[in-house]
């Protein structure tokens, strides 16, 4: 069984005690089975890019906590801060838009109990510099509070990940509605009783999933009451078996479990 981390780089494989391999994805691209997002309709998402000044490319997704901090997956945070560039207000990766802001990373804080072999506690916070200028196109995410229930309403994965497993790289942000999958069913599907933790959330179905290049990006909970739509960041794209395969939903770090870590990191 090959488990694929939704990363935009070819990295070394690490062995699970089950004998399965966690394998990073090789290229960036689109969400599977979704549609192109309206420009700036997801003002909290950022493109985490790597490279050098004036020459960097999409690597992972992330979300804005506030003007000073970004939240993403810990498996996206394996490089030194100087190698990262955060692009907010992004839509088309190959078009420089007036809404875009590019900042650098000053400090990276991975969860102290993050495990690269099991993806447990796959969460990281980037302190950025200079602070973002909050605009209509650049806004903080609404983070799920402790105890938040994501099994009602709509779940939506957003990112620049592949359109198909190992597919081509596109340019524009995409989104897809994915069904909620219980932890019990997710463990049964994967056969990884010890590796689908309560601090993870599963979502997806055949033909609809996150994919390569979506790592660290948002799983959003969307509910509409009357004329008001409330969008909450409930998950960070973490790993999966291929992309959009039958019986194997995407697995996300569940944000509501990490409020203490988030608060302490920002306060510290």
Steps between C-alpha positions, in 0.01 A plus 500: 500500500641837401398802703566827327564825686356791299835680455644682201849353511672164470630418846623188675250233596445399863381160621186444707501215747212354297732459202327775305700783353424867533597637161511870419342612175721606217329802345250771570176549314127500573237372735346178362140512375437865582462835332702818469436737790384854444801733536551600864199300620732328752685798650657296781689255277867554417743338260811390689782520249865397508806629318693822495408867480338555161492128418267289714225249424193359671581233758210473746182672605435678827254730671528839666457503880561873524728755336805342668437125481419225248378147581595199287604135526823410678609280208512823295745649751818303436712783355664800661285814540710690246392262223129579532291778350134551593271637229162625624221630278606242240278344233698435182850378580634638174336842504612777732178656626458828687348310793815296562735552793827309532668475839779293652509253787674604820439193716350152467338318792404138441287318754746355756346153463481495120585159356614486138446122494133506604407865420368536856486869602569610142474872570741794480483875552711744299576844637529733202672829432395766426141465624230459237285798415144372558276585206184362340720244321721420801315399817552270802332161502227424750672222698285216634477527880560205733220247474379624161286240318571475127255219422223740396495762228729495197870414492710662229866437413683790334840517335731486203539119515491263200188450289578126492743277683847597372326739262604819329566828680247776430493859607178599677357421842236226511251361750294183543219393732600180683278282720583450868629153594491380860825408674375143542429457130824674406700257718314208344565622144869560554557205730711733715334461838792666679559779248163668456496700822210686658689820413456423130194549283426302183306627199469407133370237263581345165574785259502777764805565715802713574817401316866582437576862580204543737702417815437729792210671324151537642210266550213740560167444673228710336153559637239751385235637731262737325712748307812432706768249400750399767827340389719328761847351459462146632788313335849521353569273203728226629512165313312239301531187290545640151240760402123452483520122495192298600487418874793724596398852609747779563629536856529844659641634826196605704551863603263491799736263684788745490364824640736488800802453272387780269428743784825423683709537185350837413524623859858379529 
